[in-house]
Every structure is written in structure tokens, then in C-alpha cells.
């Protein structure tokens, strides 16, 4: 019988009960089961909408994955990065459940696991990549724009009123202030230091390189294996069959979709309300596209 855990909703309990019948009845040991959670997209959204990977959207999925009687939890990662805070919090949540349930975690990179995407992969006990996956980008980036000259040409005057000398730092409608840039770089250096510390703590003696691992560069999965950023090459099914046997079963843990999402999911991403508006969704899609384009995808 399936176990009932604190915090499980009535629907979760019903699904847990029904899931038992997915396995063939046998007098011997049941086949091993691996829970699969897909982590795809920009982490933390793009700022124009809440689309993307975040703790709020993933907590229930991870709870379900680790509450099942599984041999391991597999994270299938395809992310160009995003919010450093959300990357750290998601990784911490993964480790919380993994340590609490004593369940091994395996990460499998698809097209890209870069920047925050690699941060998520580092939360796993073992990382596997496709030989052509893009891995790395252990660095910090901030991008903005400057339009003050354009505004001057068309006769538009920018008016900003603040309390606090640095409240309007890096305002794109004003000329760049060197002091603002210096402060931003200090913040980035602090975040970068924490990122490096996490990777070193999780990968321990597996890393096979020096400071070049942390300069923001990227590598193919094959090169990443040589550098110790990943443990091996292979896909989800091949690796899990090798580790757990040919009869291993995969249980994909997905977020349930409502009627509107099922009908228009191609255009409306999860966690975005139906009334967000087409203009906001279009701008969000363009900004997200820019994240993937950094890695040629």
C-alpha cells in the first residue's frame, strides 16, 4: 500500500494509491522505480512574467518525487540559467528532500545545463551529460541597455525623484555612472564566490581543473567529463538501466494542468495566469529567447 505523508492533499493520496497499480503483480521483488522531474527553462522567470523555474512551482513536484518509494530521483535539466537566488533555493530544496529521505539524486543534462542550470545539476549526487550538451558557465551576468542619447534626440526628458543616493542605480535612461558599475561588480563578485563555493563543496575531489573552471566558460559534455564537472556520459534510460537493471520503471512527476493550460499550453506557460495579456507574454518569450541564444540554441 502507498504511504500517506504529512502535507499530502487528498488528490495526492488518490494518485499515490492509483500509481501502485502501474506495476505488474509479482510474487518476487517489484521492479525498481525512478522518479523523473524535468527542470526546463529559465530559472526564476525573466522579470516580465513568472514563467520559468522557481521554488514555488517546484516544491510540490519534488515533494511527490521524494515521497514515492523510489530507488532514485532523476533530474532532467535543460536550462540556460537565470536567477541566482532561485537557483540556490531550488538546489537547497533538492538536497533537503534527498537527505531527509536518503534517496540518491541523478542529474541528466540535455541541450544545456549552464550557469544556474549547472547549479541545479550540482545538487545531484551524480551528473550525466550527453557528449554534445553545453555545460558550465560558472559565472555571473547582468545585462541592461542605455537609451539616454535616443531620448535626447527625440526631445524626451527623463525625470526621476528618489530618496537615497543609490536608489536609481544603473538607470538605463541616464548616462552610465562608473560608481554604479563598480557597485554592481562588487555584488556580482560576491554571488560568483558563493557559486564557486557551492560547486566545490558538491563536487569535492571530482574537479580536475583550476580557476579556468570558474571563469564563465562553457564546454561540451565530453570535455566537462574530463574536467570533472560531470561524472559520466549517457542519457536517462541508458544510465538507469545500467545502475538498476533492465526492468527499471520511470515515474514522471508533472505539474497538473487546468483546462485552459491543456487547450493553450503551447502559448501559455505554467504558472502564468490566463489574463497576463498577449503583449506581456510576447515580451517575456523574446527575453527568454535571449537567454537561450547566449548558448547558440
C-alpha positions as CSV (number, residue, x, y, z in Angstrom):
1,X,0.0,0.0,0.0
2,X,1.2,3.5,-0.6
3,X,2.2,5.6,2.3
4,X,0.4,8.8,3.4
5,X,2.7,11.6,4.3
6,X,2.1,14.8,6.2
7,X,1.1,17.6,3.9
8,X,-0.2,15.4,1.1
9,X,-3.5,16.6,-0.3
10,X,-6.4,14.2,-0.9
11,X,-5.7,14.2,-4.6
12,X,-2.1,13.3,-4.0
13,X,-3.2,10.4,-1.8
14,X,-5.5,9.1,-4.6
15,X,-2.7,9.4,-7.2
16,X,-0.3,7.7,-4.8
17,X,-2.8,4.8,-4.4
18,X,-3.5,4.6,-8.2
19,X,0.2,4.6,-9.0
20,X,0.6,1.3,-7.3
21,X,-1.3,-0.4,-10.0
22,X,1.1,0.8,-12.7
23,X,3.5,-2.0,-11.6
24,X,2.9,-5.6,-12.6
25,X,1.8,-8.0,-9.9
26,X,4.6,-10.3,-9.0
27,X,5.5,-12.7,-6.2
28,X,9.0,-11.5,-6.3
29,X,10.5,-8.1,-5.7
30,X,8.8,-5.3,-7.6
31,X,10.8,-3.7,-10.3
32,X,12.8,-0.6,-9.3
33,X,11.2,2.8,-9.9
34,X,13.0,6.1,-10.6
35,X,11.0,9.3,-10.2
36,X,11.7,11.8,-13.0
37,X,11.4,15.5,-12.6
38,X,12.1,17.8,-15.6
39,X,13.7,21.1,-14.9
40,X,13.4,23.0,-18.2
41,X,13.5,26.8,-18.8
42,X,14.9,30.0,-17.5
43,X,15.3,29.9,-13.7
44,X,13.2,32.4,-11.8
45,X,11.5,33.8,-14.9
46,X,12.6,36.7,-16.9
47,X,11.2,39.6,-14.9
48,X,8.4,40.2,-17.3
49,X,6.3,37.3,-16.1
50,X,6.5,34.5,-13.5
51,X,7.3,31.9,-16.2
52,X,10.3,29.7,-15.5
53,X,11.7,27.5,-12.8
54,X,11.2,28.6,-9.2
55,X,10.8,27.2,-5.7
56,X,7.1,27.9,-5.5
57,X,6.4,26.0,-8.7
58,X,8.7,23.0,-8.0
59,X,8.2,22.3,-4.3
60,X,5.1,20.2,-4.7
61,X,6.7,18.2,-7.6
62,X,9.9,17.5,-5.6
63,X,7.8,16.5,-2.6
64,X,5.9,14.0,-4.6
65,X,9.0,12.6,-6.3
66,X,10.8,12.0,-3.0
67,X,7.7,10.8,-1.1
68,X,7.4,7.8,-3.5
69,X,9.1,4.5,-2.8
70,X,11.7,5.0,-5.5
71,X,15.3,3.9,-5.9
72,X,16.4,7.3,-7.1
73,X,15.1,10.7,-8.3
74,X,16.3,11.8,-11.7
75,X,16.5,15.5,-12.6
76,X,16.4,16.0,-16.4
77,X,17.9,19.5,-16.8
78,X,17.7,21.8,-19.8
79,X,18.3,25.4,-18.6
80,X,20.5,28.3,-19.6
81,X,20.4,29.7,-16.1
82,X,18.6,32.7,-14.6
83,X,18.1,33.9,-11.0
84,X,21.0,33.1,-8.7
85,X,18.7,33.2,-5.7
86,X,16.1,30.8,-7.2
87,X,19.0,28.5,-8.4
88,X,20.3,28.3,-4.8
89,X,16.9,27.8,-3.2
90,X,15.9,25.1,-5.7
91,X,19.2,23.3,-5.2
92,X,18.8,23.5,-1.4
93,X,15.3,22.1,-1.6
94,X,16.5,19.2,-3.6
95,X,19.2,18.4,-1.1
96,X,16.7,18.8,1.8
97,X,14.4,16.1,0.4
98,X,17.3,13.9,-0.7
99,X,19.0,13.9,2.7
100,X,15.7,13.6,4.6
101,X,14.5,10.6,2.5
102,X,18.0,9.1,2.0
103,X,17.3,9.0,-1.7
104,X,20.1,9.3,-4.3
105,X,19.7,12.1,-6.9
106,X,20.9,11.7,-10.5
107,X,21.1,14.7,-12.9
108,X,20.9,14.4,-16.7
109,X,21.7,17.4,-18.9
110,X,20.0,17.8,-22.2
111,X,20.9,20.7,-24.6
112,X,22.3,22.9,-21.9
113,X,23.0,23.0,-18.1
114,X,24.7,26.3,-17.8
115,X,25.1,28.9,-15.1
116,X,22.1,28.4,-12.8
117,X,21.3,25.2,-14.8
118,X,24.6,23.8,-13.7
119,X,23.9,25.0,-10.1
120,X,20.8,22.7,-10.2
121,X,22.8,19.8,-11.6
122,X,25.4,20.2,-8.8
123,X,22.7,19.4,-6.3
124,X,22.7,15.9,-7.6
125,X,24.9,13.1,-6.3
126,X,25.9,12.2,-9.8
127,X,25.8,14.2,-13.1
128,X,25.5,12.7,-16.5
129,X,25.6,14.7,-19.8
130,X,25.2,14.0,-23.5
131,X,28.6,14.3,-25.2
132,X,27.2,17.4,-27.1
133,X,25.5,19.0,-24.1
134,X,26.6,22.5,-23.2
135,X,27.8,22.6,-19.6
136,X,29.4,25.2,-17.3
137,X,29.2,29.0,-17.4
138,X,30.0,29.2,-13.8
139,X,29.9,32.9,-13.6
140,X,27.5,35.9,-13.1
141,X,26.0,38.1,-15.7
142,X,23.9,41.2,-15.7
143,X,22.6,42.9,-18.9
144,X,20.9,46.2,-19.5
145,X,20.7,48.9,-22.1
146,X,21.2,52.7,-22.5
147,X,18.8,54.9,-24.4
148,X,19.6,58.4,-23.0
149,X,21.0,59.6,-26.3
150,X,17.9,58.5,-28.1
151,X,15.7,60.3,-25.7
152,X,17.7,63.5,-26.1
153,X,17.3,63.2,-29.9
154,X,13.6,63.0,-29.8
155,X,13.2,65.6,-27.1
156,X,12.2,63.5,-24.2
157,X,13.3,64.5,-20.7
158,X,13.7,61.8,-18.0
159,X,12.5,62.8,-14.5
160,X,13.3,60.6,-11.5
161,X,12.8,61.5,-7.8
162,X,14.4,59.3,-5.2
163,X,15.4,59.2,-1.6
164,X,18.8,57.6,-1.2
165,X,21.9,58.3,-3.3
166,X,21.9,54.9,-5.0
167,X,18.2,54.3,-5.4
168,X,18.3,54.8,-9.2
169,X,21.5,52.8,-9.8
170,X,22.1,51.8,-13.4
171,X,19.1,53.7,-14.7
172,X,19.0,52.8,-18.5
173,X,17.6,56.3,-19.3
174,X,20.6,58.1,-17.9
175,X,24.3,58.1,-18.8
176,X,26.2,55.2,-17.2
177,X,27.7,56.1,-13.8
178,X,31.1,54.4,-13.2
179,X,30.3,54.3,-9.4
180,X,27.2,52.3,-10.2
181,X,29.1,49.8,-12.4
182,X,31.7,49.3,-9.6
183,X,29.0,48.6,-7.0
184,X,27.3,46.1,-9.4
185,X,30.6,44.3,-10.0
186,X,31.1,44.0,-6.2
187,X,27.7,42.4,-5.9
188,X,28.5,40.1,-8.8
189,X,31.8,39.1,-7.3
190,X,30.0,38.1,-4.0
191,X,27.4,36.0,-5.9
192,X,30.2,34.4,-8.0
193,X,32.1,33.5,-4.9
194,X,29.1,31.7,-3.5
195,X,28.5,29.9,-6.8
196,X,32.1,28.6,-6.8
197,X,31.9,27.6,-3.2
198,X,28.8,25.5,-3.9
199,X,30.3,23.7,-6.9
200,X,33.5,23.0,-5.0
201,X,31.6,21.7,-2.0
202,X,29.3,19.4,-4.0
203,X,32.0,18.2,-6.5
204,X,34.7,17.9,-3.8
205,X,37.7,15.9,-5.3
206,X,36.0,15.2,-8.6
207,X,37.0,18.5,-10.2
208,X,40.0,18.3,-12.5
209,X,41.0,21.9,-13.2
210,X,41.9,25.2,-11.7
211,X,40.4,28.7,-11.9
212,X,39.5,28.2,-15.6
213,X,36.5,26.2,-14.4
214,X,35.0,29.3,-12.9
215,X,35.7,32.0,-15.5
216,X,32.2,31.6,-17.1
217,X,33.4,29.4,-19.9
218,X,31.3,26.6,-21.4
219,X,32.2,23.1,-22.6
220,X,30.7,20.1,-24.3
221,X,29.6,17.2,-22.1
222,X,32.6,15.2,-23.2
223,X,35.0,17.9,-22.2
224,X,33.1,18.5,-19.0
225,X,33.6,14.9,-18.0
226,X,37.4,15.4,-18.4
227,X,37.2,18.4,-16.2
228,X,35.2,16.6,-13.5
229,X,32.1,18.8,-13.9
230,X,30.1,15.7,-14.8
231,X,30.5,12.1,-13.7
232,X,29.8,10.4,-17.0
233,X,28.2,10.5,-20.4
234,X,24.8,9.0,-21.1
235,X,21.0,9.5,-21.1
236,X,18.4,8.8,-18.5
237,X,17.3,5.4,-19.7
238,X,20.7,4.0,-20.5
239,X,22.3,5.0,-17.2
240,X,19.4,4.0,-15.1
241,X,19.1,0.6,-16.7
242,X,22.8,0.1,-16.2
243,X,22.5,1.1,-12.5
244,X,19.2,-0.5,-11.6
245,X,18.5,-3.2,-14.2
246,X,16.6,-3.6,-17.4
247,X,13.3,-3.7,-15.6
248,X,13.6,-0.3,-14.1
249,X,10.4,1.8,-14.4
250,X,10.2,5.6,-14.8
251,X,7.6,7.6,-13.0
252,X,7.4,11.2,-14.4
253,X,6.3,13.7,-11.9
254,X,4.5,16.5,-13.6
255,X,2.5,19.6,-12.6
256,X,-1.2,19.0,-13.2
257,X,-2.7,21.3,-15.9
258,X,-6.0,23.0,-15.9
259,X,-8.4,23.2,-18.8
260,X,-7.0,26.4,-20.2
261,X,-3.4,25.2,-19.9
262,X,-4.3,21.9,-21.7
263,X,-6.0,23.8,-24.6
264,X,-3.5,26.6,-24.9
265,X,-0.4,25.3,-23.2
266,X,1.7,25.9,-26.3
267,X,1.2,29.6,-25.8
268,X,0.6,29.9,-22.1
269,X,3.4,28.6,-19.9
270,X,2.8,27.0,-16.5
271,X,2.4,29.5,-13.6
272,X,1.2,32.3,-15.9
273,X,-2.3,33.4,-15.4
274,X,-4.6,33.4,-18.4
275,X,-5.2,37.1,-18.1
276,X,-1.5,38.0,-18.3
277,X,-2.0,39.5,-21.7
278,X,-0.6,38.6,-25.1
279,X,1.8,41.6,-25.1
280,X,3.4,40.6,-21.8
281,X,3.7,37.0,-22.9
282,X,5.3,38.1,-26.2
283,X,7.9,40.3,-24.5
284,X,8.6,37.5,-22.0
285,X,9.1,35.0,-24.8
286,X,11.6,37.4,-26.5
287,X,13.6,37.9,-23.3
288,X,13.7,34.2,-22.6
289,X,14.8,33.6,-26.2
290,X,17.8,35.8,-25.5
291,X,18.8,33.6,-22.6
292,X,18.9,30.5,-24.8
293,X,20.6,32.4,-27.7
294,X,23.7,33.0,-25.5
295,X,24.5,29.3,-26.0
296,X,23.6,29.1,-29.7
297,X,20.2,27.5,-29.0
